[in-house]
Amino acid sequence: MLEIKNLHATVGGKPILRGLDLSVAPGEVHAIMGPNGAGKSTLVKIMMTVVRPTYAEGSVLQSPIGHRPTLAKIGYLPEHHRFPQYLTGRQALDYFAALAKVDRRTRKQRIPELLELVGMQQRADARIRTYSKGMQQRIGLAHALLNDPDLVVLDEPTDGLDPMGSRQVREILQQLKEQDKTVLINSHLLGEVERVCDRVAILIDGKVVRQGTIEELTSRGRRYELVLQGTPDEAVRRAICSASPSSSGRKTSGRPTAPVELDGSTVRVATEDPAEIQPVIDLLRGRGQVIESIRLLRESLEDFFIDVVSDCHADQTADGAADGPAESKGGQS
């Protein structure tokens, strides 16, 4: 559906994209994440032919990047979209649908459906100047779906929406997915991304540094937490601490092979294998402990994102420090 390789772009004399590679499969909801200035919006604008790349390989909907006729199959919601303030929401949708060459009969049927989909049917005939930011965002989302696109590109789709509006956007994205539409989202709201997206690409300094499913990216740090009723006494604490694997690393019958630690009334087992926590459960119950809850936890997407950004910045700092003395030495010679 979308295959981009070695994408370079310079805007205002400044390199923004530096050999970016990105792959999006048909029918998936794919998110682009990254700190400010990473090049996310520039990437989207290149796809929509708003910005011309310095160099690019690949395709969008099986056509070369920048192929204008392909835009008829793409729905686009810019981050800072603007509609004529004197039009009503219904008039704006009709106007832009006509520009997209959607015939009158289709417009007459599709616009009321989209207004209902985004929850704007009650305010459809009010002037856009009277709309809140969230209402304008809803009209913008309906606008992106006017041409029944195969690929939907959304730049910050929940910007300005209240919790109810954000939930509606998630439901719309789920419906698009059920219709085998492909959706590309550019968003800073990691919690929203984690709820709706199949795969994520993290963009830093013009390159994709990580890409994969939510499960793949957040697999590190998965663990079981067992919450006990009350704080265990010293004898139970010693038994729990001694339940970790032996130093030889060999699997011992009746003992877990994953590290076990106790923090207050919470027992943590560093594994996602349910078989690994059974010996711990047996030990606790054998010592008369009441287990209130057992949860499988994993690293959040936000934690993973912050770690990746921090690691990349640390690497850049280290590279700069390593290059500094070499440049100074060269200058002296």
C-alpha positions as CSV (number, residue, x, y, z in Angstrom):
1,M,0.0,0.0,0.0
2,L,2.8,2.4,0.9
3,E,6.5,1.6,0.3
4,I,9.0,4.4,0.7
5,K,12.8,4.0,0.5
6,N,15.7,6.3,0.8
7,L,13.6,9.5,1.1
8,H,15.5,12.7,1.3
9,A,14.0,16.2,1.7
10,T,15.5,19.6,2.2
11,V,13.2,22.5,3.3
12,G,14.5,26.0,3.4
13,G,18.0,24.8,2.9
14,K,17.8,22.5,6.0
15,P,17.8,18.7,5.6
16,I,14.6,17.4,7.1
17,L,14.4,13.8,5.9
18,R,17.7,11.8,5.6
19,G,17.2,8.5,3.9
20,L,13.8,7.5,5.4
21,D,12.4,4.0,4.9
22,L,8.8,3.2,5.6
23,S,6.5,0.3,4.8
24,V,2.7,0.3,5.4
25,A,0.7,-2.9,4.6
26,P,-2.8,-2.8,3.1
27,G,-5.7,-2.7,5.7
28,E,-3.6,-1.7,8.7
29,V,-3.7,1.4,10.9
30,H,-0.2,2.6,11.0
31,A,1.1,5.5,13.2
32,I,4.1,7.8,12.7
33,M,5.6,9.1,16.0
34,G,8.5,11.3,16.7
35,P,9.6,14.4,18.6
36,N,9.0,17.9,17.2
37,G,11.1,18.5,14.1
38,A,11.6,14.9,13.3
39,G,10.0,15.3,9.8
40,K,6.6,13.7,10.3
41,S,4.6,16.4,8.7
42,T,7.1,16.8,5.9
43,L,6.7,13.1,5.1
44,V,3.0,13.5,4.9
45,K,3.2,16.6,2.7
46,I,5.6,14.8,0.3
47,M,3.0,12.0,0.0
48,M,0.3,14.6,-0.8
49,T,2.6,16.4,-3.3
50,V,2.6,19.6,-1.2
51,V,6.4,19.3,-0.7
52,R,8.8,18.0,-3.4
53,P,11.4,15.5,-2.1
54,T,15.1,15.9,-2.9
55,Y,15.2,12.2,-3.7
56,A,12.7,9.3,-3.2
57,E,12.1,5.7,-4.2
58,G,9.0,3.7,-3.7
59,S,5.3,3.9,-4.3
60,V,2.0,5.1,-2.8
61,L,-1.0,2.9,-3.8
62,Q,1.3,1.2,-6.4
63,S,2.1,4.5,-8.1
64,P,5.3,6.5,-7.9
65,I,5.6,9.0,-5.1
66,G,4.2,12.3,-6.4
67,H,1.8,10.8,-8.9
68,R,-1.0,13.4,-8.8
69,P,-3.9,11.2,-10.2
70,T,-3.3,8.9,-7.2
71,L,-4.4,11.6,-4.9
72,A,-8.0,10.9,-5.9
73,K,-7.7,7.6,-3.9
74,I,-6.3,9.3,-0.8
75,G,-8.2,11.1,2.0
76,Y,-6.2,13.7,3.8
77,L,-6.7,15.6,7.1
78,P,-4.0,18.3,7.5
79,E,-2.9,19.3,11.0
80,H,-4.0,22.9,10.6
81,H,-6.8,22.7,8.1
82,R,-9.0,25.7,7.3
83,F,-12.5,25.9,5.9
84,P,-14.2,29.1,4.6
85,Q,-15.8,30.5,7.8
86,Y,-18.9,31.8,6.0
87,L,-19.9,28.3,4.8
88,T,-21.9,25.8,6.9
89,G,-20.4,22.4,7.6
90,R,-22.7,20.8,5.0
91,Q,-21.8,23.4,2.4
92,A,-18.1,23.0,3.0
93,L,-18.3,19.2,2.6
94,D,-20.3,19.6,-0.6
95,Y,-17.9,22.2,-2.0
96,F,-14.8,20.2,-1.4
97,A,-16.4,17.0,-2.6
98,A,-17.2,18.7,-5.8
99,L,-13.6,19.8,-6.1
100,A,-12.6,16.2,-5.7
101,K,-15.0,15.3,-8.6
102,V,-17.5,13.4,-6.5
103,D,-20.7,13.5,-8.5
104,R,-23.8,15.2,-7.2
105,R,-25.8,12.1,-6.5
106,T,-23.0,10.5,-4.5
107,R,-22.5,13.8,-2.6
108,K,-26.2,14.0,-1.7
109,Q,-26.1,10.5,-0.2
110,R,-22.6,10.5,1.3
111,I,-22.5,13.8,3.1
112,P,-25.4,13.1,5.5
113,E,-23.8,9.7,6.3
114,L,-20.4,11.3,7.1
115,L,-22.0,14.1,9.2
116,E,-23.7,11.4,11.3
117,L,-20.5,9.4,11.5
118,V,-18.6,12.3,13.0
119,G,-21.5,13.4,15.2
120,M,-22.2,16.7,13.4
121,Q,-25.6,16.1,12.0
122,Q,-27.2,18.5,14.5
123,R,-24.8,21.4,13.7
124,A,-24.4,20.7,10.0
125,D,-26.3,23.9,8.9
126,A,-24.5,26.3,11.3
127,R,-21.8,28.5,10.0
128,I,-18.3,27.2,10.5
129,R,-17.3,30.4,12.2
130,T,-19.6,29.3,15.1
131,Y,-17.8,26.0,15.5
132,S,-15.4,25.1,18.3
133,K,-12.0,23.7,17.4
134,G,-13.3,20.2,18.1
135,M,-16.3,20.7,15.8
136,Q,-14.0,21.9,13.0
137,Q,-11.8,18.9,13.5
138,R,-14.9,16.6,13.1
139,I,-15.8,18.3,9.8
140,G,-12.1,17.9,8.7
141,L,-12.3,14.2,9.4
142,A,-15.5,13.9,7.4
143,H,-13.8,15.9,4.6
144,A,-11.0,13.3,4.6
145,L,-13.5,10.5,3.9
146,L,-15.6,12.3,1.2
147,N,-14.0,10.4,-1.8
148,D,-14.3,7.0,-0.1
149,P,-10.4,6.7,-0.2
150,D,-8.3,3.6,-0.2
151,L,-5.7,5.3,1.9
152,V,-6.6,7.8,4.7
153,V,-3.8,10.1,6.0
154,L,-4.6,11.8,9.2
155,D,-2.3,14.5,10.7
156,E,-3.1,14.8,14.4
157,P,-6.8,13.6,14.0
158,T,-7.7,14.0,17.7
159,D,-6.3,17.6,18.1
160,G,-8.9,19.7,19.9
161,L,-11.3,16.9,20.6
162,D,-12.8,16.2,24.0
163,P,-12.7,12.6,25.4
164,M,-16.0,11.7,23.7
165,G,-14.7,13.0,20.3
166,S,-11.5,11.0,20.7
167,R,-13.5,7.9,21.4
168,Q,-15.5,8.6,18.2
169,V,-12.3,8.9,16.2
170,R,-11.2,5.5,17.5
171,E,-14.5,4.0,16.5
172,I,-14.2,5.5,13.0
173,L,-10.7,4.1,12.6
174,Q,-12.0,0.7,13.6
175,Q,-14.8,0.9,11.0
176,L,-12.2,1.9,8.4
177,K,-10.1,-1.0,9.3
178,E,-13.1,-3.4,9.0
179,Q,-13.7,-1.9,5.5
180,D,-10.0,-2.9,4.6
181,K,-9.0,0.8,4.4
182,T,-5.4,1.7,5.1
183,V,-4.9,4.5,7.6
184,L,-1.7,6.4,8.3
185,I,-1.8,8.6,11.4
186,N,0.7,11.2,12.5
187,S,0.1,11.8,16.3
188,H,1.7,12.9,19.5
189,L,-1.0,11.2,21.6
190,L,0.7,8.0,22.5
191,G,-2.2,6.6,24.5
192,E,-4.5,7.0,21.5
193,V,-1.9,5.4,19.2
194,E,-1.5,2.5,21.5
195,R,-5.3,1.8,21.5
196,V,-6.0,1.9,17.7
197,C,-2.8,1.2,15.7
198,D,-1.6,-2.1,14.4
199,R,2.0,-0.9,13.8
200,V,4.1,2.1,14.7
201,A,7.1,3.8,13.1
202,I,9.3,6.1,15.3
203,L,10.9,8.9,13.3
204,I,13.9,10.8,14.7
205,D,16.1,13.3,12.8
206,G,14.6,12.4,9.5
207,K,14.9,8.6,9.8
208,V,12.7,5.7,10.9
209,V,14.7,4.2,13.9
210,R,12.1,1.7,15.0
211,Q,9.1,0.1,13.3
212,G,6.9,-2.8,14.3
213,T,3.7,-3.9,16.0
214,I,2.8,-2.5,19.5
215,E,3.5,-6.0,20.9
216,E,6.9,-6.2,19.3
217,L,8.0,-2.8,20.4
218,T,6.9,-3.1,24.0
219,S,7.9,-6.7,24.6
220,R,10.8,-5.6,26.8
221,G,10.0,-5.5,30.5
222,R,7.0,-7.8,30.4
223,R,6.3,-9.3,33.8
224,Y,3.7,-10.8,36.0
225,E,2.7,-8.9,39.2
226,L,1.0,-10.8,42.0
227,V,-0.5,-8.5,44.7
228,L,-0.8,-10.1,48.1
229,Q,-3.3,-9.3,50.8
230,G,-1.2,-7.6,53.4
231,T,2.6,-7.4,53.7
232,P,4.2,-10.9,54.1
233,D,6.3,-11.6,57.2
234,E,10.1,-12.1,57.2
235,A,9.9,-15.9,56.7
236,V,7.7,-15.5,53.7
237,R,10.0,-12.7,52.3
238,R,13.0,-15.0,52.6
239,A,11.2,-17.8,50.8
240,I,10.1,-15.5,48.0
241,C,13.6,-14.0,47.5
242,S,15.1,-17.5,47.4
243,A,12.6,-18.6,44.7
244,S,14.8,-17.0,41.9
245,P,16.7,-19.3,39.6
246,S,19.9,-20.9,40.8
247,S,23.2,-19.3,39.8
248,S,23.9,-22.2,37.5
249,G,20.9,-21.2,35.4
250,R,19.7,-24.7,35.2
251,K,16.0,-25.4,35.4
252,T,15.1,-26.9,38.8
253,S,11.8,-28.7,39.4
254,G,9.4,-26.7,41.4
255,R,11.4,-23.4,41.0
256,P,10.8,-20.6,38.5
257,T,13.5,-20.0,35.9
258,A,12.7,-16.2,35.8
259,P,13.9,-13.7,38.4
260,V,11.5,-13.0,41.3
261,E,11.4,-9.9,43.6
262,L,9.2,-8.6,46.4
263,D,8.2,-5.0,46.7
264,G,6.0,-4.4,49.7
265,S,2.9,-6.6,49.1
266,T,3.7,-7.0,45.3
267,V,5.6,-10.0,43.9
268,R,7.2,-9.5,40.5
269,V,8.2,-12.3,38.2
270,A,10.2,-11.2,35.1
271,T,8.4,-13.4,32.5
272,E,5.4,-13.4,30.3
273,D,5.1,-17.2,30.4
274,P,2.2,-18.2,32.7
275,A,3.8,-21.6,33.4
276,E,6.7,-19.7,35.1
277,I,4.6,-18.1,37.8
278,Q,3.0,-21.4,38.9
279,P,5.8,-22.4,41.3
280,V,5.6,-18.8,42.8
281,I,1.8,-19.2,43.3
282,D,2.3,-22.6,44.9
283,L,4.9,-21.2,47.2
284,L,2.7,-18.3,48.3
285,R,-0.4,-20.4,48.9
286,G,1.8,-23.0,50.7
287,R,2.8,-20.2,53.1
288,G,-0.8,-19.2,53.7
289,Q,-0.7,-16.0,51.6
290,V,-3.9,-14.7,49.9
291,I,-3.3,-13.5,46.3
292,E,-5.6,-10.6,45.5
293,S,-4.7,-10.2,41.9
294,I,-2.4,-11.4,39.1
295,R,-1.6,-9.1,36.2
296,L,0.6,-9.4,33.1
297,L,2.2,-6.1,32.6
298,R,4.3,-4.7,29.8
299,E,6.2,-1.5,29.0
300,S,3.9,1.2,27.7
301,L,4.3,2.7,24.3
302,E,5.1,6.0,26.0
303,D,7.9,4.4,28.0
304,F,9.3,2.8,24.9
305,F,9.2,6.0,22.9
306,I,11.0,8.0,25.6
307,D,13.7,5.4,25.9
308,V,14.3,5.3,22.1
309,V,14.4,9.1,21.9
310,S,16.8,9.3,24.9
311,D,19.1,6.6,23.5
312,C,19.3,8.3,20.1
313,H,20.1,11.7,21.7
314,A,22.7,10.0,23.9
315,D,24.3,8.4,20.8
316,Q,24.4,11.7,19.0
317,T,26.0,13.4,22.0
318,A,28.6,10.6,22.3
319,D,29.4,10.9,18.5
320,G,29.8,14.6,18.9
321,A,32.1,14.2,21.8
322,A,34.2,11.6,19.9
323,D,34.4,13.9,16.8
324,G,35.4,17.0,18.8
325,P,39.0,16.0,19.7
326,A,39.6,14.6,16.3
327,E,38.6,17.9,14.7
328,S,40.8,19.9,17.1
329,K,43.7,17.7,16.5
330,G,43.3,18.1,12.8
331,G,43.2,21.9,13.1
332,Q,46.5,21.9,15.1
333,S,48.3,19.9,12.4
